[in-house]
Amino acid sequence: MDVAPAPLPDLLLWRSDGCHLCDETAALVERLLAERSAAGRAVPALVVRRVAEDPTAERELLEQVPVLEVAGRRLPLAVRLGPIRAFLEGAYG
């Protein structure tokens, strides 16, 4: 009997309104997730959250957005392809 692999934990993108860096990060992440999919690798769900909707996140993350988060691990100021790629590899293999 085959057992389906457990789903990957969600990839959270914390962003602010009107943040062009957040838009660029979302595009980079989408590109990297498409590459994973094309390579036949599991792809996590991307969940975008606004820091303004969560008082704790706003206090902790506002000056660090865009922030990527997986299972409690965070990559603040996630704006460059190399560090984002490394973060995803570390989180999902």
Backbone hydrogen bonds, N-H to C=O, Kabsch-Sander energy under -0.5 kcal/mol:
donor,donor_aa,acceptor,acceptor_aa,energy
4,A,2,D,-0.5
11,L,45,A,-3.1
12,L,10,D,-0.6
12,L,69,E,-3.0
13,L,47,V,-2.7
14,W,12,L,-0.6
14,W,67,V,-3.1
15,R,49,R,-2.5
19,C,16,S,-1.2
20,H,18,G,-0.9
23,D,19,C,-1.7
24,E,20,H,-2.2
25,T,21,L,-2.5
26,A,22,C,-2.4
27,A,23,D,-1.9
28,L,24,E,-2.2
29,V,25,T,-2.8
30,E,26,A,-2.4
31,R,27,A,-2.1
32,L,28,L,-2.5
33,L,29,V,-2.7
34,A,30,E,-2.2
35,E,31,R,-2.1
36,R,32,L,-2.1
37,S,33,L,-2.3
38,A,34,A,-2.7
39,A,35,E,-1.6
40,G,37,S,-1.8
41,R,36,R,-2.8
47,V,11,L,-3.1
47,V,45,A,-0.6
48,V,46,L,-0.5
49,R,13,L,-2.8
49,R,47,V,-0.5
51,V,15,R,-2.6
53,E,50,R,-1.6
54,D,51,V,-1.6
58,E,51,V,-0.5
58,E,54,D,-3.0
59,R,55,P,-2.1
60,E,56,T,-2.4
61,L,57,A,-3.5
62,L,57,A,-0.5
62,L,58,E,-1.5
64,Q,61,L,-2.9
65,V,61,L,-0.7
65,V,62,L,-0.7
67,V,14,W,-1.8
68,L,75,L,-2.0
69,E,12,L,-2.2
70,V,73,R,-2.4
73,R,70,V,-2.7
75,L,68,L,-2.8
77,L,64,Q,-3.1
78,A,66,P,-2.8
78,A,75,L,-0.5
79,V,77,L,-1.6
84,I,80,R,-1.9
85,R,81,L,-3.0
86,A,82,G,-2.5
87,F,83,P,-2.4
88,L,84,I,-2.4
89,E,85,R,-2.4
90,G,86,A,-2.5
91,A,87,F,-2.1
92,Y,88,L,-2.9
93,G,89,E,-2.3
